[in-house]
Amino acid sequence: MSLAPYVRIMGRGPGRTRSLTRDEARHAMQIILDGKAAPEALGALLMLMRYRGETADEIAGFVDALSSDLVPWTMLRPALDWPSYAAGRSRGAPYFLLSAKLIAQAGYSVLVHGWNSHQNALASVSDTVRALGIVTATTAADANQALVKDGLVYVTLPDISQPAFDLLLLRDVLGLRSCINTVLRMLNPSGATASVQGVFHPSYRDLQSDAGRLLGRDKITVIKGGGGEFERHPGKDIAVHGLMRGQPLNDVAPALMNTARRLHEPDAPLPAPTDVWNGTDTNTFAEAIVCGTAGLAFYTLGAAKTIAEADSMARTFWQRRHHADAA
C-alpha cells in the first residue's frame, strides 16, 4: 500500500478533487507510521492538505492513527492536557507555565507536552521549565510519578512519539507549516479529561473544536493566544471556542485590564517568569497574563461555572501560591 491513492484524491483537477474522509486519513497516516510512504508522496500529501486547508475529518483521522501507538502514555489520564507547539522568534516569555503551576496547586494534574523551535532565549519553554523546577519526564512511568508527586510534568514530543516528531520536523524540509501542528495540539497523548489549546490563526479555533467533537472529546478550550500558545492577553476581549461537556462552546473572556501593549514587546520585555512567581518583580501585566490564562483553564476543567468565577478563583490561588509551595 502507498500514499498514491490519497495524493490522487486530493490532487485531481477542478471538480474532481476532494478532502480525505476520516478513515482515509487514518489509513494514510498508518502507512506513514509503518514507514511505507515514499518521501515524495508524503510531502505531496501534506502540501496538498495545506493548500486545500485541512478538515476536521482529516485531523481526527491522523490523530486516530497516531494515538494507537501511544500506550502507555494514554493510561496516565491527568485532569488537563496542555499542548505547547508555538515557534518563532516573536514569542515572549512562557507565562502559561506559571498558570499550569497554579492549576496543579489547586489539585488538578497537568501534563504539558510539546516542541518549540526557532525561539529566542527569553521565550524558551524548556529553559523556563527547568528554572521553575517543573519535572521533565522522558518515560510514561516517570511522568506518572511526577503527576502523583507534583501534579505537573513536562514531556517533549520526541519522548512521546518519535514518528510524530519526525513529521513535525518536515517543516524544515518543506519550508511551510503542515497540518501536523494542528494534529499534535489535538493529540492529547495522556488521555486527559480536558484540554486547553492555543492557535495563531483564528480560523483554526473552529477546526480544532470540530475535530475534538469527532474524537469524542468532552472539554476543550481553544483561543488565539500569544504566539499560538494557550496564553490569554489580559488587555483584550478573547473569543473562547471549543467544547463544554461535548457541546459547542462559544464565549468571550473579557479584558482584565485596560492596556494596549502586546504580550511580547522587544523594547519593553516583561520580567522573567521565575521572578514573577517568586514575587521579586510584581509586574501587574505579567500577573494578569498568568491569572487570566489560569482562569480559562479552571473554566475548561469545570472548576467554575463562569469565566468570571474562574478568573476570581485563579486570583485567589495566585495570592496563595507561596503557601502551597511551602506545604
SULGI-V891590 format. One record per residue. N is the residue number from 1. RES is the residue in three letters. SS is DSSP state (H for helix, E for strand, - for the rest). PHI is phi in radians with two decimals (none if undefined). NEAR is the number of other C-alpha atoms within 8 Angstrom. Layout:
# SULGI-V891590
N:RES:SS:PHI:NEAR, N:RES:SS:PHI:NEAR
This chain:
# SULGI-V891590
1:MET:-:none:4, 2:SER:-:-2.26:8, 3:LEU:-:-1.46:13, 4:ALA:H:-0.92:7, 5:PRO:H:-1.05:7, 6:TYR:H:-1.39:11, 7:VAL:H:-1.13:12, 8:ARG:H:-1.12:8, 9:ILE:H:-1.01:11, 10:MET:H:-1.53:13, 11:GLY:H:-1.92:8, 12:ARG:-:-1.12:8, 13:GLY:-:-1.20:6, 14:PRO:-:-0.93:5, 15:GLY:-:1.53:4, 16:ARG:-:-2.07:6, 17:THR:-:-1.37:10, 18:ARG:-:-2.70:6, 19:SER:-:-1.40:11, 20:LEU:-:-1.40:12, 21:THR:-:-1.31:9, 22:ARG:H:-1.07:12, 23:ASP:H:-1.12:8, 24:GLU:H:-1.12:10, 25:ALA:H:-1.13:14, 26:ARG:H:-1.11:15, 27:HIS:H:-1.11:10, 28:ALA:H:-1.09:11, 29:MET:H:-1.15:12, 30:GLN:H:-1.15:10, 31:ILE:H:-1.06:13, 32:ILE:H:-1.09:10, 33:LEU:H:-1.15:9, 34:ASP:-:-1.39:7, 35:GLY:-:1.30:6, 36:LYS:-:-1.78:9, 37:ALA:-:-1.66:11, 38:ALA:-:-1.14:8, 39:PRO:H:-1.01:6, 40:GLU:H:-1.13:6, 41:ALA:H:-1.22:11, 42:LEU:H:-1.09:11, 43:GLY:H:-1.07:9, 44:ALA:H:-1.11:9, 45:LEU:H:-1.08:12, 46:LEU:H:-1.16:10, 47:MET:H:-1.33:9, 48:LEU:H:-1.13:11, 49:MET:H:-1.15:13, 50:ARG:H:-1.15:11, 51:TYR:H:-1.12:6, 52:ARG:H:-1.36:7, 53:GLY:-:1.64:6, 54:GLU:-:-1.15:10, 55:THR:-:-1.91:8, 56:ALA:H:-1.08:11, 57:ASP:H:-1.11:12, 58:GLU:H:-1.16:14, 59:ILE:H:-1.10:15, 60:ALA:H:-1.10:15, 61:GLY:H:-1.12:16, 62:PHE:H:-1.12:14, 63:VAL:H:-1.11:13, 64:ASP:H:-0.92:9, 65:ALA:H:-1.19:12, 66:LEU:H:-1.12:13, 67:SER:H:-1.15:10, 68:SER:-:-1.17:7, 69:ASP:-:-1.85:7, 70:LEU:-:-1.79:11, 71:VAL:-:-1.13:8, 72:PRO:-:-1.65:7, 73:TRP:H:-1.03:11, 74:THR:H:-1.17:10, 75:MET:H:-1.57:8, 76:LEU:-:-1.20:11, 77:ARG:-:0.92:9, 78:PRO:-:-1.23:14, 79:ALA:-:-1.26:11, 80:LEU:E:-2.36:14, 81:ASP:E:-1.68:16, 82:TRP:E:-2.28:11, 83:PRO:E:-1.30:12, 84:SER:E:-2.40:12, 85:TYR:-:-2.24:12, 86:ALA:-:-1.26:10, 87:ALA:-:-2.34:11, 88:GLY:-:1.97:10, 89:ARG:-:-1.36:8, 90:SER:-:-1.52:8, 91:ARG:-:-1.24:12, 92:GLY:-:-1.68:12, 93:ALA:-:-1.05:11, 94:PRO:-:-1.41:10, 95:TYR:-:-1.18:11, 96:PHE:H:-1.08:13, 97:LEU:H:-1.17:8, 98:LEU:H:-1.20:10, 99:SER:H:-1.11:12, 100:ALA:H:-1.10:11, 101:LYS:H:-1.10:9, 102:LEU:H:-1.10:13, 103:ILE:H:-1.07:14, 104:ALA:H:-1.14:13, 105:GLN:H:-1.11:11, 106:ALA:-:-1.39:7, 107:GLY:-:1.79:7, 108:TYR:-:-1.88:11, 109:SER:-:-1.22:12, 110:VAL:E:-2.32:16, 111:LEU:E:-1.94:14, 112:VAL:E:-1.71:12, 113:HIS:E:-2.38:11, 114:GLY:E:2.85:10, 115:TRP:-:-2.74:9, 116:ASN:-:-2.23:11, 117:SER:-:-1.87:7, 118:HIS:-:0.96:7, 119:GLN:-:-1.74:13, 120:ASN:-:-1.32:10, 121:ALA:H:-1.04:6, 122:LEU:H:-1.07:8, 123:ALA:H:-1.63:11, 124:SER:-:-1.07:12, 125:VAL:H:-1.20:8, 126:SER:H:-1.10:6, 127:ASP:H:-1.14:8, 128:THR:H:-1.23:11, 129:VAL:H:-0.99:13, 130:ARG:H:-1.13:10, 131:ALA:H:-1.10:8, 132:LEU:-:-1.52:7, 133:GLY:-:1.32:6, 134:ILE:-:-1.38:10, 135:VAL:-:-1.19:10, 136:THR:E:-1.83:11, 137:ALA:-:-1.81:11, 138:THR:-:-1.97:10, 139:THR:-:-2.30:8, 140:ALA:H:-1.11:10, 141:ALA:H:-1.12:6, 142:ASP:H:-1.16:9, 143:ALA:H:-1.12:14, 144:ASN:H:-1.10:9, 145:GLN:H:-1.09:8, 146:ALA:H:-1.17:13, 147:LEU:H:-1.11:14, 148:VAL:H:-1.20:7, 149:LYS:H:-1.37:6, 150:ASP:-:-1.95:8, 151:GLY:-:1.35:13, 152:LEU:E:-2.65:15, 153:VAL:E:-2.61:15, 154:TYR:E:-2.05:13, 155:VAL:E:-2.33:14, 156:THR:E:-1.48:11, 157:LEU:H:-0.98:12, 158:PRO:H:-1.01:9, 159:ASP:H:-1.38:9, 160:ILE:H:-1.53:12, 161:SER:-:-2.72:10, 162:GLN:H:-1.11:9, 163:PRO:H:-1.04:8, 164:ALA:H:-1.14:12, 165:PHE:H:-1.12:10, 166:ASP:H:-1.07:8, 167:LEU:H:-1.16:9, 168:LEU:H:-1.09:10, 169:LEU:-:-1.24:8, 170:LEU:H:-1.11:8, 171:ARG:H:-1.01:11, 172:ASP:H:-1.22:7, 173:VAL:H:-1.46:6, 174:LEU:H:-1.44:8, 175:GLY:-:1.41:6, 176:LEU:-:-2.45:6, 177:ARG:-:-1.15:9, 178:SER:-:-2.06:11, 179:CYS:-:-1.14:11, 180:ILE:H:-1.04:10, 181:ASN:H:-1.03:10, 182:THR:H:-1.22:9, 183:VAL:H:-1.00:12, 184:LEU:H:-1.19:12, 185:ARG:H:-1.15:11, 186:MET:H:-1.55:10, 187:LEU:-:-1.12:9, 188:ASN:-:0.81:11, 189:PRO:-:-1.12:10, 190:SER:-:-1.68:12, 191:GLY:-:1.21:12, 192:ALA:-:-1.11:13, 193:THR:-:-1.38:12, 194:ALA:E:-2.51:13, 195:SER:E:-2.51:13, 196:VAL:E:-2.01:14, 197:GLN:E:-2.44:13, 198:GLY:E:-1.86:13, 199:VAL:E:-2.30:15, 200:PHE:-:-1.58:11, 201:HIS:-:-1.76:8, 202:PRO:-:-0.96:8, 203:SER:H:-1.08:6, 204:TYR:H:-1.34:9, 205:ARG:H:-1.06:14, 206:ASP:H:-1.24:9, 207:LEU:H:-1.03:10, 208:GLN:H:-1.25:13, 209:SER:H:-1.12:14, 210:ASP:H:-1.16:10, 211:ALA:H:-1.13:13, 212:GLY:H:-1.08:15, 213:ARG:H:-1.12:11, 214:LEU:H:-1.11:10, 215:LEU:-:-1.45:7, 216:GLY:-:1.33:7, 217:ARG:-:-1.28:12, 218:ASP:-:-1.77:13, 219:LYS:E:-2.34:14, 220:ILE:E:-2.42:15, 221:THR:E:-2.12:15, 222:VAL:E:-2.15:15, 223:ILE:E:-2.32:15, 224:LYS:E:-1.38:15, 225:GLY:-:-1.92:13, 226:GLY:H:-1.02:14, 227:GLY:H:1.12:12, 228:GLY:H:1.68:13, 229:GLU:-:-1.50:15, 230:PHE:-:-1.40:16, 231:GLU:-:-2.57:12, 232:ARG:-:-1.56:12, 233:HIS:-:-1.37:13, 234:PRO:-:-1.32:12, 235:GLY:-:-1.72:11, 236:LYS:-:-2.32:8, 237:ASP:-:-1.28:9, 238:ILE:E:-1.97:12, 239:ALA:E:-1.24:10, 240:VAL:E:-1.98:12, 241:HIS:E:-2.04:14, 242:GLY:E:2.39:17, 243:LEU:E:-2.36:16, 244:MET:E:-2.26:11, 245:ARG:-:0.96:6, 246:GLY:-:1.41:10, 247:GLN:E:-1.80:7, 248:PRO:E:-0.97:9, 249:LEU:E:-1.98:10, 250:ASN:E:-2.44:8, 251:ASP:E:-2.42:7, 252:VAL:E:-2.33:8, 253:ALA:E:-1.64:9, 254:PRO:-:-1.23:7, 255:ALA:-:-1.01:11, 256:LEU:-:-1.68:9, 257:MET:-:-2.76:7, 258:ASN:-:-1.73:6, 259:THR:-:-2.66:5, 260:ALA:-:-1.86:5, 261:ARG:-:-1.27:6, 262:ARG:-:-1.50:6, 263:LEU:-:-1.09:7, 264:HIS:-:-2.22:11, 265:GLU:-:-2.17:9, 266:PRO:H:-0.92:5, 267:ASP:H:-1.47:4, 268:ALA:H:-2.49:6, 269:PRO:-:-1.15:8, 270:LEU:-:-1.41:8, 271:PRO:-:-1.15:9, 272:ALA:-:-1.10:8, 273:PRO:H:-0.95:11, 274:THR:H:-1.10:9, 275:ASP:H:-1.19:10, 276:VAL:H:-1.19:14, 277:TRP:H:-1.12:8, 278:ASN:H:-1.29:8, 279:GLY:-:1.48:7, 280:THR:-:-1.37:7, 281:ASP:-:-2.41:8, 282:THR:-:-1.61:7, 283:ASN:-:-1.54:9, 284:THR:H:-1.15:6, 285:PHE:H:-1.18:7, 286:ALA:H:-1.09:11, 287:GLU:H:-1.12:10, 288:ALA:H:-1.22:11, 289:ILE:H:-1.04:14, 290:VAL:H:-1.10:14, 291:CYS:H:-1.19:13, 292:GLY:H:-1.13:14, 293:THR:H:-1.17:13, 294:ALA:H:-1.11:15, 295:GLY:H:-1.04:14, 296:LEU:H:-1.16:12, 297:ALA:H:-1.19:11, 298:PHE:H:-1.05:14, 299:TYR:H:-1.09:13, 300:THR:H:-1.06:14, 301:LEU:H:-1.23:11, 302:GLY:-:1.46:7, 303:ALA:-:-1.28:8, 304:ALA:-:-2.48:11, 305:LYS:-:-1.40:8, 306:THR:-:-2.28:7, 307:ILE:H:-1.13:11, 308:ALA:H:-1.07:6, 309:GLU:H:-1.14:9, 310:ALA:H:-1.17:15, 311:ASP:H:-1.11:13, 312:SER:H:-1.12:9, 313:MET:H:-1.07:11, 314:ALA:H:-1.11:14, 315:ARG:H:-1.11:9, 316:THR:H:-1.11:8, 317:PHE:H:-1.19:11, 318:TRP:H:-1.10:9, 319:GLN:H:-1.15:7, 320:ARG:-:-1.75:8, 321:ARG:H:-1.03:10, 322:HIS:H:-1.27:8, 323:HIS:H:-1.15:7, 324:ALA:H:-1.21:8, 325:ASP:H:-1.08:6, 326:ALA:H:-1.38:5, 327:ALA:-:-1.20:4
